[in-house]
């Protein structure tokens, strides 16, 4: 046993010295030299490991009681068949599909009355505020008065025309009188039509002083006061208008790097994690995939709808996890137990050999890795006892124990 310890210690020192010496020289060399030296060290380690195993086997044969002493203590777990999923995790922002700024339909004017406040719930078409309409109302009154005058004149002209027409039928009077009377009626009728149109226009102009909610929702921003001037231009300025948000129609928006363009499509499942809510991930699917790549960020836009939830607010930051790969009844192991040599990737499992347990090196082919697990495509079938602790210091065929 002492011989093994001495040999192991010597091996460690030898490998360390070689590595340190290589490190000092590598400062002058390139990456190619580093790779060559690394491969050389791996081969030397493999040869030394073989020598150690050979000596340990000889010791066990010469002294069977030593077998118990050379067992390596490890931890292991049974490999279970399970579903495996891989997600693309991206930071996104919650946005409201139903969000609108209140704006007047006309040129605007001085605010005379405000009928809502911050936090008020409003319905589509509800009166939100009133602008000064004094001048518009004066125009309506003037147009209506003009209409009244023209109606009276038209009625008088119509009476004159009918009188001349009746006389003409009795062969009394001149035909020119009938013609002129009819022309007066037609002219006044045209003037009345124009005046009535002017009344309608003036009324519409006056109605533009009423500003209504474009959507149903909650007043989320309120920056309009009585006496201020309110116009379509000022309504569109940040922090200067009335914003209504319908939080029952939310979505998450994120930008996906263009290297995922072949992996992300409309209808893909997503999970949305909002850390502040303390709730499980929201389940959704991708509803919109951008049709172009942003030349600056080299990304495309993706959207997914979210359920109505009081914990979700527009402009909140969330994580979108896009499912881009899944496998049913897969085998997956902790990613850290997968090791590599110059040729393959491998894991160590525990197998029974006679009356003892030994470590066996299993060459594996790996797939996607996610959340600390990596899928094993081949090399393991499930049910194997995977060494999860101590795997770095065991070798193929070494006696091990989990006690």
Wavefront OBJ file of the C-alpha trace (Angstrom):
o trace
v 0.000 0.000 0.000
v 2.882 2.375 0.864
v 4.406 1.609 -2.537
v 1.167 2.683 -4.214
v 1.079 5.920 -2.274
v 4.697 6.660 -3.154
v 4.129 5.862 -6.820
v 0.954 7.977 -6.930
v 2.734 10.843 -5.206
v 5.638 10.565 -7.609
v 3.252 10.567 -10.552
v 1.541 13.713 -9.306
v 4.898 15.445 -8.792
v 6.126 14.360 -12.213
v 2.997 15.547 -13.971
v 3.041 18.817 -12.026
v 6.696 19.492 -12.813
v 6.189 18.746 -16.474
v 3.122 20.968 -16.571
v 4.889 23.811 -14.753
v 7.901 23.534 -17.001
v 5.642 23.556 -19.991
v 3.791 26.577 -18.617
v 7.012 28.567 -18.302
v 8.040 27.777 -21.844
v 4.563 28.230 -23.288
v 4.816 31.927 -22.680
v 7.239 31.985 -25.587
v 5.346 29.496 -27.705
v 2.085 29.647 -29.572
v -1.224 27.886 -29.176
v -0.003 25.058 -31.383
v 2.867 24.318 -28.992
v 0.464 24.316 -26.069
v -1.773 21.765 -27.766
v 1.162 19.503 -28.576
v 2.386 19.600 -24.975
v -1.124 18.974 -23.678
v -1.478 15.856 -25.808
v 1.933 14.673 -24.627
v 0.940 15.115 -20.984
v -2.320 13.250 -21.545
v -0.458 10.308 -23.050
v 2.043 10.284 -20.195
v -0.789 10.384 -17.661
v -2.557 7.510 -19.430
v 0.650 5.467 -19.343
v 1.204 6.241 -15.665
v -2.400 5.327 -14.847
v -1.865 1.977 -16.557
v 1.288 1.362 -14.518
v -0.585 2.204 -11.313
v -3.397 -0.201 -12.169
v -0.908 -2.939 -12.971
v 0.890 -2.511 -9.661
v -2.382 -2.426 -7.733
v -3.513 -5.655 -9.395
v -0.212 -7.328 -8.506
v -0.535 -6.175 -4.887
v -4.083 -7.519 -4.667
v -2.964 -10.883 -6.077
v -0.047 -11.079 -3.656
v -2.072 -9.882 -0.681
v -5.882 -10.414 -1.044
v -6.467 -8.456 2.166
v -5.095 -5.374 0.419
v -8.070 -5.299 -1.943
v -10.203 -3.749 0.746
v -7.574 -1.075 1.335
v -7.300 0.113 -2.305
v -11.015 0.639 -2.864
v -11.829 4.183 -3.947
v -14.674 5.910 -2.119
v -17.129 7.457 -4.599
v -20.726 8.653 -4.786
v -23.077 7.290 -7.414
v -26.612 7.698 -8.699
v -28.787 5.502 -10.887
v -29.268 6.798 -14.423
v -32.989 7.275 -14.984
v -34.907 7.574 -18.225
v -36.493 11.025 -18.403
v -37.764 13.645 -20.809
v -35.083 16.136 -21.799
v -35.657 19.675 -23.039
v -33.370 22.443 -24.214
v -34.363 26.114 -24.093
v -32.961 29.311 -25.531
v -33.067 31.821 -22.664
v -33.441 35.498 -23.551
v -34.337 38.656 -21.685
v -37.513 40.326 -22.862
v -39.927 43.123 -22.001
v -43.625 42.851 -21.248
v -45.726 45.070 -23.469
v -49.441 45.801 -23.797
v -51.077 45.152 -27.148
v -53.937 47.354 -25.938
v -52.207 50.657 -25.199
v -53.242 54.040 -26.564
v -52.688 57.731 -25.953
v -55.731 59.977 -25.783
v -55.670 62.676 -28.470
v -58.183 65.197 -29.838
v -59.607 64.550 -33.281
v -59.254 68.216 -34.189
v -56.519 70.832 -33.871
v -56.870 70.906 -30.091
v -57.454 73.727 -27.657
v -57.432 74.810 -24.067
v -58.527 72.156 -21.576
v -61.764 73.139 -19.829
v -62.560 69.934 -17.901
v -60.942 66.555 -17.144
v -63.261 63.657 -16.303
v -60.724 60.950 -15.350
v -57.745 60.597 -13.055
v -54.732 58.328 -12.744
v -55.931 54.773 -12.168
v -59.455 55.388 -13.482
v -60.993 52.512 -15.413
v -62.501 53.733 -18.678
v -64.495 52.227 -21.532
v -63.927 52.723 -25.225
v -65.767 55.860 -26.353
v -65.992 57.341 -22.853
v -65.601 61.130 -22.575
v -62.185 61.796 -21.041
v -61.788 65.567 -21.237
v -63.403 68.696 -22.669
v -61.641 71.435 -24.645
v -62.703 75.051 -24.993
v -65.465 75.163 -27.618
v -66.739 78.749 -27.192
v -65.651 79.889 -30.655
v -66.883 76.707 -32.276
v -70.277 77.130 -30.611
v -70.477 80.716 -31.862
v -69.863 79.461 -35.377
v -72.619 76.891 -34.929
v -75.069 79.566 -33.760
v -74.113 81.877 -36.636
v -74.551 79.102 -39.173
v -77.895 78.124 -37.695
v -79.088 81.758 -37.832
v -78.059 82.005 -41.461
v -79.952 78.815 -42.150
v -83.070 80.257 -40.509
v -82.915 83.399 -42.647
v -82.514 81.393 -45.828
v -85.387 79.089 -44.921
v -87.672 82.125 -44.516
v -86.539 83.651 -47.802
v -86.947 80.317 -49.557
v -90.479 79.940 -48.239
v -91.332 83.437 -49.473
v -89.784 82.802 -52.868
v -91.655 79.511 -53.137
v -94.945 81.334 -52.449
v -94.222 83.958 -55.129
v -93.297 81.261 -57.619
v -96.482 79.308 -56.994
v -98.588 82.483 -57.362
v -97.001 83.430 -60.694
v -97.377 79.852 -61.894
v -101.102 79.788 -61.058
v -101.637 83.134 -62.824
v -99.752 81.897 -65.857
v -102.005 78.867 -66.027
v -104.954 81.319 -66.191
v -103.198 83.199 -68.995
v -102.533 86.102 -66.681
v -99.131 87.723 -66.481
v -95.922 87.079 -68.370
v -93.981 83.835 -68.614
v -90.776 85.621 -67.661
v -92.220 86.251 -64.216
v -92.625 82.489 -63.686
v -89.122 81.796 -64.921
v -87.556 84.435 -62.677
v -89.526 83.250 -59.659
v -88.378 79.661 -60.252
v -84.768 80.831 -60.560
v -85.070 82.636 -57.222
v -86.361 79.456 -55.579
v -83.520 77.350 -56.994
v -80.873 79.880 -55.949
v -82.207 80.140 -52.421
v -82.425 76.340 -52.147
v -78.744 76.078 -53.106
v -77.854 78.725 -50.535
v -79.853 76.874 -47.885
v -78.114 73.588 -48.692
v -74.736 75.285 -48.336
v -75.775 76.897 -45.058
v -76.984 73.567 -43.662
v -73.640 71.991 -44.636
v -71.926 74.839 -42.821
v -73.990 74.075 -39.718
v -72.914 70.438 -39.840
v -69.265 71.406 -40.246
v -69.489 73.869 -37.374
v -71.173 71.212 -35.232
v -68.453 68.695 -36.058
v -65.819 71.282 -35.206
v -67.524 71.929 -31.889
v -67.741 68.198 -31.182
v -63.971 67.950 -31.612
v -63.692 69.641 -28.260
v -64.887 66.357 -26.737
v -61.961 63.943 -26.342
v -62.848 60.255 -25.973
v -61.011 57.089 -24.915
v -59.913 55.033 -27.907
v -59.786 51.741 -25.983
v -61.060 50.257 -22.750
v -58.569 50.001 -19.919
v -56.977 51.871 -17.041
v -55.526 55.397 -17.104
v -51.851 54.572 -16.651
v -50.416 58.033 -17.291
v -52.109 61.355 -16.597
v -50.300 64.588 -17.468
v -53.086 66.927 -18.593
v -54.488 69.742 -16.450
v -57.296 72.252 -16.815
v -56.098 75.436 -18.515
v -53.295 73.776 -20.487
v -53.236 73.609 -24.278
v -53.866 70.096 -25.558
v -53.302 69.078 -29.177
v -52.452 65.954 -31.207
v -48.806 67.034 -31.136
v -48.634 67.486 -27.374
v -50.584 64.261 -26.809
v -47.853 62.309 -28.604
v -45.029 63.761 -26.511
v -43.641 61.447 -23.781
v -44.987 62.338 -20.363
v -47.363 64.984 -21.714
v -50.650 63.198 -22.336
v -53.101 60.584 -21.135
v -52.180 56.938 -21.660
v -54.695 54.112 -21.341
v -53.464 50.537 -20.919
v -55.521 47.393 -21.312
v -53.519 44.986 -19.136
v -55.778 42.112 -20.117
v -53.975 41.871 -23.446
v -50.253 41.572 -22.676
v -47.320 40.074 -24.563
v -43.598 39.569 -24.093
v -41.241 40.907 -26.743
v -37.605 39.886 -27.123
v -34.803 39.965 -29.685
v -33.362 36.625 -30.800
v -29.782 36.435 -32.190
v -29.801 35.585 -35.885
v -27.818 32.369 -35.351
v -31.075 30.874 -33.995
v -33.065 31.817 -37.094
v -33.522 28.174 -38.144
v -34.489 27.038 -34.640
v -37.219 29.543 -33.768
v -40.587 29.576 -35.501
v -44.163 30.626 -34.918
v -45.992 28.176 -32.657
v -42.920 27.080 -30.671
v -43.565 26.588 -26.966
v -42.136 29.146 -24.559
v -41.929 29.667 -20.830
v -41.967 33.187 -19.423
v -40.327 33.728 -16.049
v -41.096 36.909 -14.105
v -38.873 36.801 -11.045
v -40.775 39.508 -9.158
v -44.069 37.622 -9.306
v -42.763 34.582 -7.439
v -45.042 32.464 -9.610
v -44.275 29.416 -11.788
v -43.347 30.156 -15.412
v -46.193 31.272 -17.660
v -46.768 28.878 -20.569
v -47.306 30.307 -24.051
v -46.363 29.922 -27.710
v -44.604 32.235 -30.135
v -47.248 34.343 -31.890
v -45.024 36.627 -33.971
v -41.614 36.096 -35.584
v -39.990 39.142 -37.146
v -39.564 39.057 -40.916
v -36.234 40.911 -40.969
v -32.898 41.061 -39.158
v -31.929 44.226 -37.323
v -28.608 45.188 -38.967
v -27.326 46.800 -35.765
v -28.102 44.058 -33.234
v -28.100 41.136 -35.718
v -31.320 39.878 -34.169
v -34.998 39.433 -35.015
v -38.092 40.159 -32.934
v -40.208 37.446 -31.329
v -43.485 37.889 -29.430
v -45.645 35.631 -27.264
v -48.996 36.417 -25.667
v -49.372 36.429 -21.882
v -52.408 35.731 -19.695
v -54.170 38.416 -17.712
v -52.489 38.653 -14.315
v -52.335 41.551 -11.833
v -48.639 40.741 -11.283
v -47.807 41.476 -14.919
v -47.197 45.088 -15.912
v -46.145 46.760 -19.192
v -42.386 47.454 -19.404
v -41.650 44.736 -16.828
v -38.487 42.709 -17.504
v -38.945 38.957 -17.919
v -37.061 35.920 -19.221
v -38.380 34.123 -22.284
v -37.330 30.482 -22.563
v -37.890 29.180 -26.093
v -38.112 25.400 -26.423
v -35.869 24.545 -29.376
v -35.259 20.847 -28.645
v -36.974 18.074 -26.693
v -36.592 14.310 -26.429
v -38.934 11.805 -24.818
v -37.536 8.960 -22.709
v -33.994 10.300 -22.954
v -30.918 9.598 -20.860
v -29.257 12.623 -19.308
v -26.479 12.968 -16.751
v -24.998 15.895 -14.812
v -22.823 17.757 -17.264
v -19.825 17.755 -14.912
v -19.513 13.923 -14.859
v -18.779 13.826 -18.603
v -15.015 13.820 -19.161
v -12.914 13.974 -22.309
v -9.683 12.466 -23.503
v -7.865 12.928 -26.781
v -10.425 10.809 -28.641
v -13.731 10.511 -26.832
v -16.087 11.726 -24.171
v -16.782 9.280 -21.361
v -18.339 8.738 -17.953
v -17.565 6.285 -15.186
v -20.163 3.797 -14.005
v -20.065 1.181 -11.266
v -20.341 -2.461 -12.309
v -20.157 -5.674 -10.323
v -17.107 -7.843 -10.984
v -17.282 -11.038 -8.996
v -17.689 -10.063 -5.369
v -16.507 -6.488 -5.780
v -17.633 -3.239 -7.387
v -15.398 -1.666 -10.017
v -15.384 1.556 -12.017
v -15.929 1.141 -15.753
v -15.177 3.753 -18.371
v -18.096 4.184 -20.797
v -17.552 6.002 -24.075
v -20.568 8.209 -24.801
v -21.941 10.480 -27.498
v -23.519 13.628 -26.125
v -26.237 15.960 -27.365
v -27.652 19.214 -26.039
v -26.833 20.521 -22.567
v -29.235 22.528 -20.425
v -29.784 23.394 -16.786
v -26.840 21.324 -15.548
v -27.749 18.200 -17.548
v -26.439 16.856 -20.835
v -28.238 14.341 -23.029
v -26.470 11.054 -23.742
v -27.187 10.001 -27.318
v -25.345 6.674 -27.142
v -23.190 4.674 -24.758
v -25.721 4.442 -21.913
v -29.180 2.903 -21.898
v -30.528 3.810 -18.475
v -30.269 2.012 -15.166
v -26.485 2.307 -14.958
v -24.948 3.453 -11.687
v -23.183 6.708 -12.627
v -20.263 7.883 -10.491
v -21.153 11.466 -9.572
v -18.388 12.235 -7.066
v -14.829 10.984 -7.198
v -15.001 10.341 -10.944
v -11.933 12.524 -11.559
v -9.623 10.189 -9.606
v -10.813 6.714 -10.630
v -9.679 4.599 -13.545
v -11.213 1.808 -15.561
v -11.354 -1.382 -13.485
v -10.536 0.245 -10.139
v -12.284 -1.190 -7.117
v -14.716 1.308 -5.648
v -17.093 1.579 -2.756
v -19.956 3.906 -1.945
v -19.818 3.193 1.810
l 1 2 3 4 5 6 7 8 9 10 11 12 13 14 15 16 17 18 19 20 21 22 23 24 25 26 27 28 29 30 31 32 33 34 35 36 37 38 39 40 41 42 43 44 45 46 47 48 49 50 51 52 53 54 55 56 57 58 59 60 61 62 63 64 65 66 67 68 69 70 71 72 73 74 75 76 77 78 79 80 81 82 83 84 85 86 87 88 89 90 91 92 93 94 95 96 97 98 99 100 101 102 103 104 105 106 107 108 109 110 111 112 113 114 115 116 117 118 119 120 121 122 123 124 125 126 127 128 129 130 131 132 133 134 135 136 137 138 139 140 141 142 143 144 145 146 147 148 149 150 151 152 153 154 155 156 157 158 159 160 161 162 163 164 165 166 167 168 169 170 171 172 173 174 175 176 177 178 179 180 181 182 183 184 185 186 187 188 189 190 191 192 193 194 195 196 197 198 199 200 201 202 203 204 205 206 207 208 209 210 211 212 213 214 215 216 217 218 219 220 221 222 223 224 225 226 227 228 229 230 231 232 233 234 235 236 237 238 239 240 241 242 243 244 245 246 247 248 249 250 251 252 253 254 255 256 257 258 259 260 261 262 263 264 265 266 267 268 269 270 271 272 273 274 275 276 277 278 279 280 281 282 283 284 285 286 287 288 289 290 291 292 293 294 295 296 297 298 299 300 301 302 303 304 305 306 307 308 309 310 311 312 313 314 315 316 317 318 319 320 321 322 323 324 325 326 327 328 329 330 331 332 333 334 335 336 337 338 339 340 341 342 343 344 345 346 347 348 349 350 351 352 353 354 355 356 357 358 359 360 361 362 363 364 365 366 367 368 369 370 371 372 373 374 375 376 377 378 379 380 381 382 383 384 385 386 387 388 389 390 391 392 393 394 395 396 397 398 399 400 401 402 403
